[in-house]
């Protein structure tokens, strides 16, 4: 079975409460449930992880390397725009990385238009709310070499 790790960064544990106009009212727990269901349909084992601590996220990415995950879906939140440390940790991985965002980061503040992960990600999906995660999981599973 294919193993996909879904990583959620800073403040994303507040989905459903934080700025519903941008992020909707779906909670991270509800997103995780949807990902588990879709993972079963796609024949993938999905593990979700969230932290507000950048070092903890780096350590989880290192563990993903040792665990030999097949793909990563990541919504790093604000870290997307400036964390070279996370970018360098992700670059260690030799698997497809799909970057996702609930909001359309390109239609928001200028600083959100740039991703430090863009050159190592297979692709980016944004602006579809919780559906961005499901699209990201589909993209990740389809990008795993046979």
N, C-alpha and C positions, 0 to 999 in steps of 0.2 A: 504494500500500500504506500502511496506517495505521502510524504510528510511535509506539511506546509506550516510555517510559523508566521503568525500574525502579530506584529509588534505595534503597540500603541504608546505614544509618548506623553509628554507633559500636558497636564490639564484634561486629557481625553477621558479620564474617569468621571468628568463632570458633564459628559454628553447627556442631554435630556434636561439639564438645569442651566447650562451656560449658553447664553445668547441664542435662544431658540430660532430667531430670524435667520441666523447664519447656519446653525447646525441641526435644527429640527428638535423634536422632543423624544426621539429614540435614544435609549440609554445604551451604554457600552455593553451591558449584560445582554440586552435584547439583540444587539449586533452580533455578539458572540454566539447566541443561540441560533441566529439565522446562518452564521458561518458554519456551525456544526452540522446543521441540516443539509446545507448545500454541499459541504465536504463529503458527507455520506453519499449523496447523489453522484458526486464526481469521483468517488473512490479514493478520497484523500483523507488522511488523518490531519485534523486542524487543531493546533494548539495556539491559544491566545495569551498574550502577556502584556501587561501595562505597568508602567512606572513613571513617577515624577522625578526620578533621580537619574541623571545622565550616566553616571558611572555604572549604575545597576543595569541600564540598557546596554551599555558596551559589554558588560560581563555576560548578559543573556545572548548577545550576538556571538561572542566567543564560544559560548556553550553550543549554539546552533551549528557552528563549524565542527565542533567535536562530535555532535550528535548526528552529523551528516544529514541535515534537513535537505529536502529537495527544492524548496523555494521559500521565499520570504515575501510577505505583504507587509508594508510598513506605512503607518501614518505617524510620523514623528512629531506632529504638531509644530510648534514654533521652532523646535530644533532643526526642522527641515531647512530653515533659512540661514542657519549660521553654525551648526555643529560639525566642525571638521573632525572632531573625535569620533562621532557616530559614523560619518562618511568613511573615515579610515577603517573603522571596525567592519562596516558593511563590505568594504572593498576586499577584505580577507576572504569573503565567501565566494564560491565559484558556482553559485546557483542563480537562477533568475530572481531578480528583486523587482517587485512592483510597488511603486509609490502611490498611495491613495490619500485623498482629502475629501471630507464631506462637502466643504464649500468650494466654489470656484476661486482658487487662490489668484488666478490671473485677472479677476474682476474686482479684486479687493485692493488694499493698500499696496503701494509700489514695492515695499520691502518683501511682501509675500510672493512676488512674481518670480523670485529666484530660489532655486533648490540647489543645495550643495550635493545632492544625491543624483542629479540628472545624468551625469556622465557614467554612472555605474548601474543605473536602473534600466531594466528592460523597457519600462514605460511608466507613464503617470496617468492616473485616472482621478478626475476631480469634478466637483460640482453636482453630484448626483445624490447627495445625502448619504444615508445608510447604504443605498444601492452601490455607491462607489466601492464599498468593501466587497460586495458580492461580485461585482464586475472584476475587481482586483483578484479575487480568489479564482475566478474562471480563467483569467489571463495567466495567473501563476501556474495553475495546473496544466494549461495548454502549452506553456513554455518549457515544462519539464521534459528533457530529452527522453525518448522511449527506451 
